[in-house]
Amino acid sequence: MLILKGIPASGGIAIGPLYVYQKKTVTDFAQKSALTPEQEHRRVEDAVAQAKSQLDELYEKTVRDADEAAAQIFDIHKMMLDDLDYVESIAAGIDDGFTAEHAVNETAQEFSAMLLSMDDETMRARSADVQDISHRLLTILSGADSAAHQLQTASVVGAVDLFPSDTMQLEKAKLLAFVTEQGSKASHSAILARTLGIPAVVGIRGLRNALIKNETVIVDGSTGQLIIAPNDETLCQYREKQESYAKERELLNAYKDRPSITRDGVSIEVCANIAYTADAEAAVENGAEGIGLMRSEFLYMDATDFPDEETQFHAYRTVLTKLEGKRVVVRTLDIGADKVPTYLDLPHEENPALGCRAIRLCLQEEDVLRTQLRALLRASAYGKLAIMFPMISKLQELRRAKEILAECRAQLEAEGVTVSEDLEVGMMVEIPAAALLSDLFAPEVDFFSIGTNDLTQYTLATDRLNERVEPLFDYSDEAVLRLIAMTAKSAHDNGIWCGICGESAGDLELLPFYAKVGIDELSVVPNKVLEVRRAITELDVSAL
């Protein structure tokens, strides 16, 4: 028996035979071309057209197997095929006398390495997407066999890595789980696993040397464990665990349509945090009462340039439509610090967490903010939208952001575009200054949403990603809790609601405190919604 540990990417337990997925690599091609550059350029153009046609087919399959939001991954791949830097790099290789295959391969390696070198996990995850589209082009150019892998029986798929297209070409009914040596929780394949509802563990070191075809394996997607060739005792334990997990999910499902009300009648909404449009389906499936935080920056991180108004409009409309009238809180662009797209050339900052990010960057790049706000306002006609400005520390910032929003509304109405009259406008409270001045901010907004990740980091001057000071990072620190209580009081004194959208919103040990100080809404990852709701229904606030 061998136990390997990786990154839990999609919860659940799977037990079954291992199918070793070996990617069909394309390496047999000439470097120097016997054709003219013009002929090689035409070959690439034809391959791109064919690749886009294949991606359209994958899009339709993903809509059938998962949903339209998940299928947008393959629209992103089509956009990447048109990325100017990517296209120009291939063209430069051909102009230097190389074959189309060699130029594509060199470009793939260069771009993949560049993305993998970045600090941000989401940008590193895009390396797999570059490899995916490049592999597709190489397969077409070389005329290699592109037939999909066929699972003969229900299996756990093990691979060095799985591209999104690999995942969606596998038959859903026979895919018990997947495990990979590479990849991250932010990879598109991991997102697809969560959308499909199958367990997945990624980033398992040493996996490639442990893969044995048809060997029985256990995948625990909640803890990130892969057990190869389990003994009878372990197998028995995990079958019981699998049964318990299913029963627990069944018990939690009983709370799906129940209101989030304490035993003494206090209502605390339980909403979901999402990063991608595909996550909206998981929020609905888990009974979320709305979206408490849609991280819009991932629309930018996944793009090859600033997404235009139409692209953003379709994404926001998709989520609003999926939520069927429940509130969707969209945080305006929050890039900078650890989240910087490749096409945005920001100057180096010694301390980016305290630098030009989020609303600070958007107020310097007003055209970027205006494009997003126009898209959001257009989408507001399709549901209950709330717009939230991040990283606010001064009243001037909030007021200027609201002025731009009002100007965008006036423009759209002058163009005859319908904009919701019930739009809520709020702000993140994630900087201690905002909490300390919450009584001044409250009359200016419709709601507060406390970002406990950054609020804790800034209050305690502790980098939450630094292992050496990790013990000092504590959501339950008295200083942090006082700021939260202060913010909630300012909200209620001014007749607005106050939520929490940071990671600690799902901390059941902190739930009694949040209920006691009057937090109105908790926004958590989709798979924690029912667990938090159950805990709320068991709570008696009057006894606290």
C-alpha positions, 0 to 999 in steps of 0.5 A: 500500500502506498499513500501519496499526498497532493492538493485537494481540488474537488471533494468526495471519495472514489474507489476503483481501478486506475486508468493510466492516461498517457498523452499522445505527444507530438515530437517527430517533426523537422525543425528547418522548413523545406517550404516557403515562409508563406506556405508555413504561415498558411499551414498555421492559419489552416490549423488554427481554423481547424482547432477552433472548429474542434473547440466548438465541438468541445464547447457543445459537449461540455454544455451537455455534460456540465453547463454553459458556464463551464464550456466557456473555458473552450471559448477562452482557448479560442481567444488564446489562439488569437492572442497577438503575442502568441501568434507573432511568436509563431510567425517570427519562428516561421520567418526565421526558416523553421517549420510551423511545428517547431515554431508552435512548439518553441512558442508553447515552451516559452509561454508556458515557462513564463506563466509557471514562473509567476507568483500568482497561482491562477496565472501559473495554472494558465500554463496548462491552457497554453500547452493545451492549445499548442498540443492541439495545433501540433496534432493538426499540423503533424497529422497525428492521431487525435482520437480520444481515450476510451474508458472501458469501465468506470475508472480513476484516471491518473496522469502527469497532467490533464488539459481541460480538453483531455478531461472533457473528452473522457466519458463522464459516466465512467470517470470516477475521479482523476489524479495528476502529478502537476496542476493546481486547484485553480487549473481549468481541469480542477474547475471542471472536476468541481463542476462535474461533481467528481473527486480530484487531487492534483499536484501529487509529487512522484505520481508518474512513478507510482501509476500502475494500470488497473491497480485499485486506488482510493481518491479522497478529494477532500483531504488530497490523499491518493492510496494505491493498492490499499490493504483490505482494512484500509479498503473497508475503512474507506468504503465506510467513509464513502458511505458516510460521506454520501449519507452526510451529503444526503443529510445536508441536502435536507437543508438545501431549501431551508431558510438560514434562521437560528432557533430564536428566529435570527436570519443570516443569509448563506451565500457563495463565493465564486471565481468563474461563471462555471462556479455559479452552477455549484452555488445553485446546486448547494442551495446558496441564497445568492452570490456574496462575492464574484471575483471578477478579476478572473475574467481578466486573468484568463484573458490575453488582453483586457476583456471588452464590454461585451465579453464581460456583459455575457459573463455577468448575465450568465451568473445573474440568469443562473441565480434566478433573482437571488442577489449577486455581488460582483466585486469590481476589478481587484488586480495588483499585488499577487494577481497581475495579468501578463498583458498589464505592465505594472511597475515593480513595487517593493510591497505590492500588497500595500501598493497600487491595486484594486480600486487604486489602480482602477481610479488611475485607469478609469477606462478599464473601470468604465468598461466593467461598470457599463457591462455590469449595468447592462447585465443588471437587467437580468437579475438582482445585481450588487456592485462592490468596490474593493480596497476602499480606504478613503471617502474620496475613493468611494465617492469617485467610484460612485461618480463614475458609476453614475456617469456610466448609468447616464450614458447607457440610459441615454443610449436606450439601454435598460438598467436596473433601478434596484441596483445595490452599491457597496464596499469591501471593508478589508483595510483597518482604516475602513473599519475604523471609519465605518460610521462615515462610510455607511451612509454612502453605501447600501452594504458592507462586505468584510474581507477577513483575509486582508483585514486580518493581514493588515490588522496584524501586519502578518503576511498570510502566505508567509510560513514563518509568521503563519502562527500570528495570522489569526482570524479570531484575534481580538483586534480583528474581532473588534473591527468586525463588531465595529463595522457591523454596528455602523452598518446597522446604525445606518440601516444597511446590511453587513456580510463577511466574504473572507475565508473565516465566513465558513469557520463554524467556531466563529459563527456564534460571534458573527451572529452575536454582533449581527452579521447579516450574511456569510459568503463561503465556498459553494460546498460549505453552504449547507454545512454553515446553514445547518450550524445556523439553524442549531444556534440560539443567539439569545443564549450567547 
